[in-house]
């Protein structure tokens, strides 16, 4: 199931950026949470974060909804 969620993060991110080939997602699993680290091209960082962080917040909301059945906390970290 986490692989499906990782694919969701990749799919959404690639749709937002100008350089979809530079999108990389790393996942780290622990007992209580799954952390997804999203790395994009520096020129696309603003597109992923959005105005006042709205796009990033929306992505995190979708991620939390998708992780609901796993009974784990899902965290999206956008790396610079």
N, C-alpha and C positions, 0 to 999 in steps of 0.2 A: 504493500500500500504506500509506503513512503516514496517509492519510485514513481508512482502515479502523481503524487503531490509535487515531487521534484519536476516532473514533466510539465505540470501545470504552471509552475513558477517560470520555467524556461519559455513555455509557449506565450505567456502574457508578456514577459520581458522582451522577447524577440519582436512582438507586435508593436511595442512602444518605441523601440530604438531605431536609429538610422543604420547602425552596424550590427546586424543580428549575429554575425559570425563571432563577435567578441563577447557574447553573453556566456558566462560560466556560472554554474551553480554547484556549490559544495555543500553536502549535508553531513551533519554530525549528530549522532544518536546518543542519547543518555537514557537513564531509567524513566525520567519524568518529562523529557522534552526532546524535540527535534529542532535543530538550528539549521536554517538554510542561509548560506552566505552567497549573496548575489554580487557578481563583479561584471561591470559593463565598461565599455570604452569611456574614458574621461569626458569626451564631448557629449555623450548620451546620458550622463549622470543626472542632469536636470530633468530630462524627460521621464526617467524612472521615478524620481522623487516627486516631481510635479510642483505646482504652485502651492506654497504653504504646506507641502508634504501630503497633499490630498491623494495623489496617485499611490504613493507608498502606503498610506493608511488604507486605501481601498484594497491594495494587494494583500496587506496583512489581514484584513477582515476576511477576504476570500480564503486565505490560507488557514485561518483559524476555523472557518466553517468546514473546510475540507478535512481538517484534522480531528473534527469532533468525534468521529467513530473510533479513533485510535486511543482515546482517553489520555492523550498526551498534549502538552503545550507546544505549539509550533511558533517558532520565532523566525522572522525574516530580517536579516542584517544586510544592509546595502553597503558594500565596501567601496572605498575611493581608490 
